[in-house]
Amino acid sequence: MPDPDLHVEDRGSGPAVVLLHGLTATHRYVVMGSKALERSGHRVIAYDARGHGGSGPGDRYDYPALADDLARVLDERGLERAVLAGASMGAHTLLRLALADPGRVAGLVVITPAHHEDTERDLDRWDRLAAGLRSGGVEGFVDAYGDPGVPEQWRETVTKVLRQRLGAHEHPAAVADALEQVPRSVPFDRVADLAALPDVPTVIVADRDEADPGHPLWVGEAYAAAIPGATLVVEDEGSSPIAWQGGRLSKVIAQVAAAGRY
């Protein structure tokens, strides 16, 4: 199968920033629709990963394929390098590319990473989510997802966002394929491998476990410890995660871009 057509939005002018979303999300769910980066003088390129949003389906949804798509987005826009900012699956994708081709990277913003060789991957749960989406659409996915395991003040928001995210895809069967394949792929073998990342400004944005148990804080801390010169950013206790605040996250990304190695 040829490479899928990707839905890409390219706005603004200035230092280039590429936004990569997480599994089941779309390009809108990195900075949550905020235009702060464009308004502050940045060229912002945001795209839907293969099979997600308005992008076409592919035959593979592993990290090598996702990283190749990222390189293609850069190539098609004539970008030798850019600041890469991605959440969860998007964070792992940009790290895969940065390790394989460090010259493409001007800076890194690694948002809510989850991959670590010491974590146990619950592949049965991902398969149940895929099956729920295939058989029951958005509500089938939400039913399979069950209790989000967050405090009461965030539960309604999490469920609402799940429905919004899952309803934004033109090819839900492709998202179900991604739900089965992405968790079975790894972007790199060991977190210690991240020591080989290029010497560029790097920020890890992690969430506290109460709000986001699927992206453990200790994993973000481990990434920050492994990457030379990386800075860890975490919300205050009891506050909404920075990853949920588009304007605040945009400021973090802009700070990396200001120091970027373009």
Backbone bond lengths (Angstrom), bond angles and torsions (degrees), N, CA, C in turn:
res aa  C-N    CA-C-N  psi(-1)  N-CA   C-N-CA  omega(-1)  CA-C   N-CA-C  phi
1 M - - - 1.462 - - 1.530 108.75 -
2 P 1.342 118.10 134.52 1.478 119.75 177.89 1.520 110.82 -67.08
3 D 1.331 115.29 164.64 1.462 119.28 177.28 1.518 109.62 -58.37
4 P 1.318 117.73 136.87 1.467 119.53 -178.58 1.511 111.99 -70.28
5 D 1.339 115.01 151.55 1.462 119.60 171.16 1.523 108.73 -69.21
6 L 1.315 116.40 133.59 1.458 121.25 -178.62 1.519 110.28 -107.91
7 H 1.314 115.81 135.74 1.459 120.92 173.76 1.526 107.77 -79.65
8 V 1.338 116.68 116.23 1.461 122.47 -175.52 1.524 108.95 -125.92
9 E 1.323 116.28 134.09 1.467 121.34 171.68 1.525 107.80 -113.11
10 D 1.312 115.50 130.23 1.469 122.77 -174.19 1.523 106.84 -129.09
11 R 1.331 116.62 106.80 1.460 120.74 -172.80 1.524 110.93 -133.67
12 G 1.318 114.79 153.55 1.447 120.88 176.16 1.515 112.43 81.06
13 S 1.324 114.99 179.95 1.460 121.26 178.69 1.511 108.78 -144.31
14 G 1.326 114.83 155.19 1.454 120.50 -176.95 1.511 110.53 122.39
15 P 1.331 118.23 -162.36 1.461 120.87 177.95 1.535 110.59 -54.96
16 A 1.325 116.30 136.10 1.467 120.81 -173.01 1.522 111.70 -84.31
17 V 1.325 114.82 134.92 1.459 123.44 174.64 1.523 107.57 -126.25
18 V 1.319 117.18 129.59 1.461 121.66 176.94 1.525 108.61 -109.88
19 L 1.336 116.17 129.56 1.462 122.59 -178.22 1.521 110.38 -105.72
20 L 1.337 116.30 132.19 1.464 122.28 -179.05 1.528 108.94 -125.44
21 H 1.318 116.58 127.03 1.463 121.52 -175.76 1.525 112.25 -91.17
22 G 1.329 114.62 176.83 1.453 121.57 -179.69 1.515 112.83 -93.42
23 L 1.318 115.52 174.23 1.460 123.48 179.24 1.526 110.16 -59.67
24 T 1.329 116.37 131.47 1.473 127.87 -178.22 1.522 112.80 77.07
25 A 1.321 119.79 -1.00 1.462 121.57 -179.63 1.532 109.89 -97.41
26 T 1.327 116.58 -171.79 1.459 123.59 172.84 1.522 108.02 -134.87
27 H 1.326 115.94 -179.17 1.465 120.00 -175.65 1.522 112.43 -60.39
28 R 1.333 118.05 -23.84 1.465 120.72 -178.05 1.520 112.09 -71.06
29 Y 1.335 117.32 -16.94 1.461 120.15 -171.39 1.528 112.96 -100.23
30 V 1.327 116.59 33.75 1.464 119.86 169.34 1.523 108.02 -103.26
31 V 1.345 116.05 -61.30 1.465 118.98 175.68 1.532 111.02 -105.68
32 M 1.327 116.27 19.71 1.473 123.29 171.01 1.526 112.65 55.50
33 G 1.328 116.35 38.91 1.452 120.46 177.12 1.516 115.09 81.91
34 S 1.323 118.04 -0.92 1.463 120.66 -179.86 1.534 110.40 -63.42
35 K 1.321 116.66 139.71 1.470 122.80 176.04 1.529 111.69 -104.10
36 A 1.319 116.37 13.10 1.466 120.11 -174.80 1.526 111.85 -60.19
37 L 1.308 118.56 -36.95 1.465 120.00 -178.81 1.520 111.38 -66.04
38 E 1.337 117.64 -43.99 1.458 120.09 177.47 1.526 110.52 -62.55
39 R 1.328 116.12 -43.20 1.465 119.96 -177.48 1.523 111.79 -66.91
40 S 1.328 117.28 -25.79 1.464 120.02 -178.78 1.529 112.74 -92.59
41 G 1.345 117.10 11.42 1.459 119.98 172.01 1.510 115.25 93.11
42 H 1.329 117.03 40.25 1.457 121.37 178.18 1.525 110.30 -125.11
43 R 1.306 115.19 145.77 1.463 121.24 169.58 1.526 106.77 -85.62
44 V 1.314 117.15 119.19 1.464 121.65 -174.63 1.525 109.43 -112.83
45 I 1.312 115.04 119.62 1.466 122.12 178.79 1.524 107.18 -113.09
46 A 1.316 115.96 115.80 1.458 121.79 -178.84 1.523 108.24 -125.50
47 Y 1.318 116.96 132.70 1.460 118.80 -176.74 1.522 110.64 -137.72
48 D 1.346 113.44 154.78 1.457 120.46 174.74 1.521 108.51 -84.79
49 A 1.322 116.55 127.93 1.460 120.43 176.48 1.528 110.29 -60.65
50 R 1.305 116.50 156.99 1.463 120.74 -179.25 1.539 111.09 -50.10
51 G 1.317 115.74 134.18 1.453 121.46 179.71 1.508 115.10 81.38
52 H 1.312 117.85 -9.32 1.463 123.09 -177.10 1.529 110.51 -106.52
53 G 1.321 116.07 153.15 1.456 121.13 174.85 1.516 111.92 53.21
54 G 1.332 115.92 -124.38 1.450 121.27 179.94 1.514 114.36 -95.94
55 S 1.329 118.23 6.26 1.467 121.38 179.42 1.526 111.19 -84.11
56 G 1.320 114.75 149.80 1.456 119.73 -179.13 1.514 112.46 -73.46
57 P 1.334 116.46 159.17 1.465 120.59 178.34 1.523 111.59 -74.66
58 G 1.322 115.22 159.00 1.455 121.68 175.47 1.507 110.00 -124.85
59 D 1.321 116.07 178.09 1.460 119.00 176.54 1.522 111.45 -95.41
60 R 1.333 117.28 -8.92 1.473 121.92 178.33 1.514 109.12 -136.09
61 Y 1.338 114.81 145.92 1.459 121.40 177.46 1.527 110.01 -134.46
62 D 1.336 115.92 38.67 1.451 119.95 177.30 1.523 109.53 -95.66
63 Y 1.345 116.39 171.51 1.458 118.67 -175.44 1.523 114.26 -67.04
64 P 1.324 120.60 -33.72 1.469 117.82 173.73 1.526 112.29 -58.36
65 A 1.341 117.50 -41.71 1.461 120.07 179.39 1.525 111.19 -68.79
66 L 1.335 117.21 -40.91 1.462 120.31 179.40 1.529 111.64 -64.80
67 A 1.338 116.63 -39.41 1.466 119.97 178.34 1.528 111.24 -68.20
68 D 1.339 117.36 -36.26 1.467 120.19 175.49 1.527 110.78 -62.21
69 D 1.345 116.69 -38.84 1.467 119.48 177.15 1.524 111.06 -62.48
70 L 1.331 116.80 -41.20 1.458 120.12 178.34 1.526 110.43 -61.53
71 A 1.318 117.47 -44.80 1.471 120.42 178.40 1.524 110.29 -61.57
72 R 1.320 116.93 -37.17 1.465 120.91 179.04 1.526 111.03 -65.79
73 V 1.334 117.07 -40.62 1.461 120.37 177.06 1.526 110.18 -59.58
74 L 1.324 117.04 -43.61 1.472 120.61 177.41 1.522 111.10 -63.27
75 D 1.331 116.54 -47.00 1.461 120.53 -176.97 1.522 111.87 -62.40
76 E 1.332 116.48 -43.86 1.464 120.08 -175.36 1.523 111.82 -68.31
77 R 1.334 116.68 -18.03 1.467 120.11 177.91 1.525 112.03 -105.83
78 G 1.315 116.92 11.58 1.449 121.47 175.25 1.507 114.30 67.17
79 L 1.320 117.16 27.93 1.462 121.28 -177.23 1.523 110.48 -98.50
80 E 1.323 115.42 117.36 1.467 118.87 174.61 1.513 110.29 -69.56
81 R 1.360 115.92 -40.18 1.459 120.25 178.38 1.519 109.20 -152.69
82 A 1.334 115.61 162.87 1.458 121.50 -179.58 1.515 108.52 -157.95
83 V 1.320 116.17 162.04 1.461 120.41 166.64 1.518 107.10 -74.63
84 L 1.309 116.48 130.47 1.463 122.19 -178.95 1.522 108.43 -110.74
85 A 1.328 116.07 125.89 1.459 121.61 -179.34 1.522 108.17 -129.30
86 G 1.332 116.57 118.72 1.458 119.04 -175.85 1.504 112.46 -143.88
87 A 1.340 114.70 151.20 1.462 122.07 -179.00 1.525 110.50 -109.56
88 S 1.324 116.21 131.72 1.462 123.22 173.29 1.533 110.38 53.47
89 M 1.336 119.98 -112.53 1.458 121.19 177.60 1.523 110.88 -52.88
90 G 1.341 116.63 -40.34 1.464 120.11 178.14 1.510 112.48 -65.21
91 A 1.345 117.10 -36.97 1.467 120.87 176.86 1.519 110.52 -64.08
92 H 1.319 116.25 -43.17 1.466 119.86 -179.66 1.533 110.97 -67.60
93 T 1.341 116.03 -35.72 1.467 120.15 178.75 1.525 110.94 -63.83
94 L 1.323 117.74 -46.35 1.461 119.43 -177.67 1.526 111.19 -68.08
95 L 1.333 117.09 -32.55 1.465 119.15 176.79 1.524 110.75 -68.08
96 R 1.324 116.57 -37.62 1.461 120.47 176.41 1.532 110.10 -58.59
97 L 1.337 116.60 -47.11 1.466 119.74 179.63 1.524 111.17 -66.65
98 A 1.332 117.11 -42.44 1.460 120.54 -177.11 1.526 111.74 -62.68
99 L 1.318 117.03 -35.56 1.467 120.18 177.53 1.523 111.50 -71.90
100 A 1.338 116.38 -37.06 1.461 120.27 -176.54 1.522 112.45 -81.39
101 D 1.346 117.26 -32.70 1.462 120.85 -174.10 1.531 108.97 -143.47
102 P 1.325 116.95 72.38 1.468 120.36 -171.96 1.518 114.35 -61.56
103 G 1.317 119.31 -21.05 1.447 121.46 -179.41 1.514 114.24 -68.98
104 R 1.348 117.53 -10.92 1.465 120.24 179.90 1.521 112.45 -85.42
105 V 1.320 118.06 -4.10 1.464 121.88 -166.18 1.521 111.30 -111.39
106 A 1.349 116.94 123.43 1.457 121.83 174.17 1.519 112.21 -97.40
107 G 1.310 116.81 -21.35 1.459 122.79 179.37 1.519 108.09 -177.60
108 L 1.325 116.39 161.62 1.459 121.19 -175.61 1.524 110.53 -133.20
109 V 1.330 115.60 134.11 1.459 122.05 169.98 1.521 106.38 -124.53
110 V 1.320 115.26 106.95 1.463 122.95 -173.07 1.524 107.43 -102.17
111 I 1.335 116.63 106.16 1.457 122.46 -170.04 1.528 110.08 -103.45
112 T 1.305 116.46 125.05 1.473 124.80 176.62 1.529 113.51 44.98
113 P 1.325 117.54 59.48 1.465 118.59 175.81 1.525 110.78 -68.49
114 A 1.326 116.02 153.99 1.468 120.61 -179.63 1.525 113.09 -130.26
115 H 1.347 117.20 -21.07 1.463 118.80 -175.89 1.527 111.48 -73.85
116 H 1.303 115.48 129.32 1.466 122.65 172.34 1.517 106.94 -155.10
117 E 1.321 115.69 140.32 1.465 118.79 -176.95 1.524 113.05 -63.76
118 D 1.332 117.91 -18.97 1.463 120.86 -179.25 1.526 113.53 -93.22
119 T 1.342 117.92 -0.40 1.459 119.55 177.41 1.526 109.49 -89.98
120 E 1.316 115.74 147.34 1.462 121.13 177.38 1.522 108.68 -92.26
121 R 1.323 116.57 123.16 1.463 120.66 -178.90 1.525 109.52 -87.81
122 D 1.331 116.01 121.43 1.461 121.91 179.84 1.530 108.29 -88.12
123 L 1.331 115.70 80.39 1.460 119.80 -175.74 1.525 111.80 -67.55
124 D 1.332 117.09 -29.66 1.469 119.51 177.65 1.530 110.65 -60.57
125 R 1.322 116.50 -39.50 1.465 119.40 179.95 1.528 110.44 -64.55
126 W 1.320 118.07 -43.85 1.459 120.36 178.49 1.528 110.48 -62.15
127 D 1.323 116.87 -38.51 1.455 119.92 178.00 1.529 111.14 -65.92
128 R 1.336 117.42 -36.33 1.470 120.30 177.29 1.525 110.58 -66.03
129 L 1.331 116.54 -39.71 1.458 119.82 177.51 1.530 110.83 -63.31
130 A 1.326 116.36 -42.74 1.461 120.21 178.12 1.527 110.52 -62.36
131 A 1.325 116.28 -44.14 1.466 120.02 179.97 1.523 111.24 -64.72
132 G 1.333 116.81 -39.64 1.456 120.21 177.69 1.517 112.01 -61.73
133 L 1.340 116.37 -41.46 1.460 120.88 179.30 1.523 110.73 -66.68
134 R 1.330 116.68 -41.84 1.472 119.96 -179.41 1.522 111.38 -64.29
135 S 1.321 116.54 -42.74 1.468 119.78 -172.48 1.521 113.83 -87.94
136 G 1.337 117.09 -30.33 1.457 119.48 -173.36 1.503 115.63 -129.08
137 G 1.336 117.81 10.32 1.453 120.15 179.38 1.524 111.86 63.97
138 V 1.326 116.00 -147.47 1.462 121.18 -176.32 1.520 110.81 -59.02
139 E 1.328 117.47 -46.99 1.458 119.63 -177.80 1.522 111.35 -67.82
140 G 1.322 117.12 -32.42 1.461 119.85 175.26 1.516 111.45 -63.85
141 F 1.330 116.29 -38.56 1.464 120.33 176.77 1.523 110.25 -66.19
142 V 1.348 116.87 -47.00 1.458 120.55 -178.07 1.529 110.41 -61.59
143 D 1.326 117.12 -40.23 1.465 120.05 177.85 1.529 111.09 -63.32
144 A 1.338 116.48 -41.97 1.466 120.08 179.03 1.519 111.24 -67.97
145 Y 1.335 116.62 -30.92 1.466 121.06 179.98 1.523 110.67 -66.79
146 G 1.324 116.54 -41.57 1.461 120.78 176.47 1.512 113.05 70.98
147 D 1.311 115.48 -152.05 1.455 122.50 -178.64 1.526 109.35 -64.78
148 P 1.344 117.73 121.13 1.473 118.83 -178.41 1.521 114.00 -69.89
149 G 1.329 117.83 -11.42 1.459 120.27 175.34 1.505 114.69 70.80
150 V 1.352 116.73 31.96 1.464 121.19 178.88 1.521 108.63 -119.61
151 P 1.345 117.95 161.61 1.465 120.05 178.52 1.530 111.96 -57.46
152 E 1.317 114.98 156.54 1.460 121.89 -173.66 1.530 112.68 -54.45
153 Q 1.355 117.59 -36.79 1.464 118.91 -175.12 1.521 113.20 -67.24
154 W 1.343 117.69 -16.30 1.463 120.64 -179.59 1.522 113.02 -110.81
155 R 1.333 117.62 -7.09 1.469 120.19 -171.88 1.531 111.53 -63.41
156 E 1.325 116.87 -46.79 1.465 119.53 -178.98 1.518 111.03 -62.82
157 T 1.338 117.12 -40.06 1.462 120.92 179.47 1.521 111.09 -62.90
158 V 1.338 117.03 -44.86 1.460 120.71 -179.13 1.519 110.63 -61.17
159 T 1.329 117.50 -45.68 1.460 120.62 -178.93 1.519 111.45 -66.11
160 K 1.332 117.09 -39.43 1.459 121.30 177.88 1.526 110.94 -61.96
161 V 1.331 116.07 -45.10 1.462 119.73 -179.45 1.523 110.93 -65.95
162 L 1.331 117.75 -37.55 1.467 120.19 176.34 1.526 110.62 -56.04
163 R 1.326 115.67 -47.92 1.472 119.21 -178.99 1.529 110.68 -63.75
164 Q 1.319 116.97 -42.35 1.459 119.79 -179.91 1.520 111.10 -63.27
165 R 1.306 116.50 -45.61 1.462 120.91 -178.90 1.516 111.56 -62.18
166 L 1.329 116.39 -48.38 1.462 119.66 -175.57 1.519 112.14 -70.88
167 G 1.333 117.23 -22.15 1.455 120.09 178.42 1.512 113.90 -83.96
168 A 1.320 117.96 0.00 1.472 121.62 -173.51 1.520 113.57 -99.46
169 H 1.336 118.02 9.28 1.457 121.09 -173.40 1.523 112.48 -104.74
170 E 1.326 116.26 132.74 1.460 121.11 176.65 1.526 112.21 -77.21
171 H 1.335 116.98 -20.96 1.463 120.70 -175.92 1.533 109.44 -131.07
172 P 1.333 117.76 73.70 1.474 119.24 -177.11 1.519 114.03 -59.87
173 A 1.323 118.21 -30.43 1.466 119.41 177.54 1.528 110.75 -64.45
174 A 1.338 116.66 -33.21 1.471 120.22 177.15 1.524 110.34 -69.02
175 V 1.344 117.01 -37.72 1.467 119.47 176.16 1.523 109.93 -62.88
176 A 1.341 116.59 -38.76 1.467 119.50 176.46 1.530 110.74 -62.08
177 D 1.335 117.01 -39.98 1.467 119.93 175.65 1.526 110.44 -60.67
178 A 1.335 116.32 -43.23 1.465 120.01 179.50 1.524 111.19 -63.53
179 L 1.326 116.89 -38.52 1.474 120.46 178.25 1.522 111.58 -60.15
180 E 1.305 116.72 -31.07 1.464 120.49 178.66 1.523 112.31 -82.43
181 Q 1.329 117.28 -35.04 1.462 120.00 -171.06 1.526 114.44 -92.76
182 V 1.338 117.34 -41.82 1.468 118.85 -175.02 1.531 111.92 -58.47
183 P 1.345 119.90 -46.85 1.467 118.74 -179.14 1.526 113.78 -65.44
184 R 1.316 118.11 -15.83 1.466 121.38 178.54 1.521 112.19 -89.98
185 S 1.338 116.53 -3.81 1.453 121.85 178.93 1.521 109.24 -106.14
186 V 1.324 116.71 154.99 1.467 120.36 176.35 1.530 108.40 -125.87
187 P 1.337 117.40 139.53 1.467 119.83 -179.22 1.519 113.24 -76.26
188 F 1.320 116.53 -25.11 1.467 123.32 178.14 1.517 106.20 -160.91
189 D 1.324 116.76 164.94 1.461 119.88 -173.60 1.520 112.74 -76.65
190 R 1.331 116.24 -51.04 1.462 120.36 -174.27 1.528 109.93 -135.15
191 V 1.320 116.27 147.72 1.461 120.14 179.12 1.528 110.58 -59.74
192 A 1.317 117.38 -30.02 1.471 120.15 176.62 1.527 111.56 -58.82
193 D 1.350 117.56 -24.62 1.467 120.82 178.32 1.528 112.04 -61.72
194 L 1.341 116.76 -22.89 1.466 120.51 -176.91 1.524 112.43 -68.26
195 A 1.320 117.39 -12.70 1.463 120.36 175.31 1.520 111.73 -62.90
196 A 1.340 116.74 -18.59 1.466 121.15 -179.14 1.520 112.97 -89.30
197 L 1.329 118.53 3.93 1.455 120.82 178.77 1.530 110.63 -63.18
198 P 1.332 116.90 154.71 1.472 119.01 -179.66 1.526 111.58 -64.95
199 D 1.320 114.88 155.97 1.465 122.00 -178.88 1.523 109.22 -79.77
200 V 1.333 115.49 80.63 1.461 121.93 179.43 1.525 108.13 -131.76
201 P 1.320 118.47 158.61 1.473 119.75 176.38 1.532 110.72 -55.53
202 T 1.312 116.27 130.56 1.467 120.94 -175.60 1.516 109.74 -138.97
203 V 1.328 115.48 130.26 1.460 121.92 176.00 1.520 108.41 -125.77
204 I 1.321 116.05 134.94 1.462 122.84 172.49 1.523 107.51 -103.16
205 V 1.317 117.15 120.93 1.465 121.83 176.45 1.518 107.28 -103.41
206 A 1.317 116.65 110.62 1.464 121.48 -178.07 1.522 110.38 -112.34
207 D 1.334 116.02 159.42 1.461 122.79 176.24 1.520 109.63 -111.33
208 R 1.329 115.65 149.60 1.462 119.66 171.88 1.531 109.08 -72.64
209 D 1.321 115.73 150.22 1.455 120.63 -170.57 1.523 113.43 -66.01
210 E 1.338 118.10 -26.47 1.460 119.82 -178.25 1.527 110.53 -60.59
211 A 1.321 116.92 -41.55 1.461 121.22 -177.00 1.522 112.61 -86.83
212 D 1.324 117.82 -28.47 1.465 120.77 -171.72 1.529 109.95 -143.92
213 P 1.338 117.24 71.63 1.469 119.33 -176.28 1.523 113.77 -65.25
214 G 1.335 117.63 -18.71 1.459 119.71 -179.95 1.514 114.33 -75.96
215 H 1.335 116.52 -11.39 1.469 121.16 178.44 1.527 107.53 -128.66
216 P 1.320 116.90 80.64 1.479 120.61 -170.68 1.526 113.23 -57.65
217 L 1.328 114.74 139.93 1.455 120.32 178.93 1.523 111.22 -58.85
218 W 1.329 117.69 -37.68 1.461 119.66 -176.43 1.530 111.77 -64.14
219 V 1.339 117.03 -27.28 1.461 119.31 176.85 1.529 109.75 -68.28
220 G 1.326 116.95 -45.16 1.459 119.61 175.76 1.517 112.15 -59.41
221 E 1.317 115.98 -41.13 1.467 120.21 177.51 1.526 111.13 -62.39
222 A 1.337 116.64 -39.15 1.461 120.39 179.30 1.527 111.11 -65.87
223 Y 1.333 117.52 -39.21 1.467 120.50 177.39 1.523 110.04 -63.20
224 A 1.325 116.70 -45.51 1.462 120.32 -178.37 1.524 111.41 -62.72
225 A 1.337 116.29 -35.30 1.460 120.33 178.92 1.526 111.35 -72.23
226 A 1.326 117.51 -31.98 1.459 121.03 -174.95 1.527 112.71 -82.33
227 I 1.329 117.62 -29.27 1.465 121.11 -174.83 1.530 109.27 -91.23
228 P 1.309 119.07 117.01 1.464 120.78 -178.57 1.530 111.76 -57.31
229 G 1.329 116.25 127.95 1.452 121.52 176.70 1.514 115.82 79.00
230 A 1.331 118.38 1.43 1.460 120.52 -177.82 1.525 111.18 -71.77
231 T 1.330 115.45 148.27 1.457 122.99 176.88 1.521 108.93 -111.54
232 L 1.325 116.64 137.91 1.461 122.16 177.40 1.522 109.27 -100.91
233 V 1.340 116.94 132.11 1.455 123.12 177.63 1.527 107.83 -123.78
234 V 1.346 116.40 127.59 1.469 122.14 -178.87 1.523 107.73 -138.49
235 E 1.338 116.05 145.79 1.464 119.30 178.20 1.531 110.71 -67.92
236 D 1.323 116.21 158.54 1.454 121.07 174.50 1.533 110.00 -65.45
237 E 1.316 116.53 152.98 1.463 120.12 178.59 1.525 110.49 -57.67
238 G 1.326 114.89 134.39 1.457 120.87 179.66 1.510 114.98 83.35
239 S 1.333 117.50 -7.02 1.462 121.31 -179.21 1.526 110.75 -91.73
240 S 1.329 115.38 161.11 1.456 120.73 174.56 1.528 109.35 -66.64
241 P 1.328 118.44 140.27 1.474 120.46 -179.15 1.523 112.74 -56.93
242 I 1.317 116.18 144.86 1.467 121.30 177.06 1.524 110.19 -60.20
243 A 1.326 117.15 -34.60 1.461 120.96 -179.86 1.524 112.52 -63.82
244 W 1.333 117.89 -17.24 1.459 121.48 177.65 1.524 112.03 -93.42
245 Q 1.321 117.41 -6.17 1.463 122.22 -174.96 1.528 109.69 -110.35
246 G 1.349 115.59 97.14 1.455 119.73 -173.20 1.516 114.48 -58.72
247 G 1.323 117.12 -42.00 1.460 119.56 -179.23 1.508 112.15 -66.17
248 R 1.324 116.68 -44.08 1.465 120.13 -179.04 1.528 111.10 -68.21
249 L 1.329 116.39 -40.50 1.459 119.40 177.78 1.523 110.63 -64.80
250 S 1.325 116.78 -36.97 1.465 120.21 177.78 1.527 111.30 -60.42
251 K 1.331 117.72 -36.53 1.462 120.59 177.30 1.520 111.29 -64.25
252 V 1.324 116.94 -39.28 1.467 120.34 177.25 1.528 109.97 -62.58
253 I 1.334 115.81 -45.64 1.461 119.88 179.93 1.524 111.15 -63.63
254 A 1.346 117.07 -40.86 1.460 120.65 179.64 1.521 111.54 -63.30
255 Q 1.317 117.72 -36.21 1.469 120.67 178.22 1.518 110.67 -64.72
256 V 1.335 116.93 -39.82 1.467 120.06 176.65 1.523 110.26 -65.90
257 A 1.340 116.36 -42.57 1.459 119.77 179.80 1.529 111.75 -62.77
258 A 1.331 116.97 -36.32 1.460 120.40 -179.57 1.519 111.50 -63.86
259 A 1.328 117.00 -29.47 1.462 121.42 178.93 1.521 112.74 -101.66
260 G 1.337 117.25 5.89 1.458 122.25 -172.81 1.519 114.04 -62.24
261 R 1.312 115.28 151.46 1.473 122.64 179.54 1.535 108.60 -94.77
262 Y 1.323 115.44 71.23 1.474 119.52 -179.12 1.524 110.35 -77.42
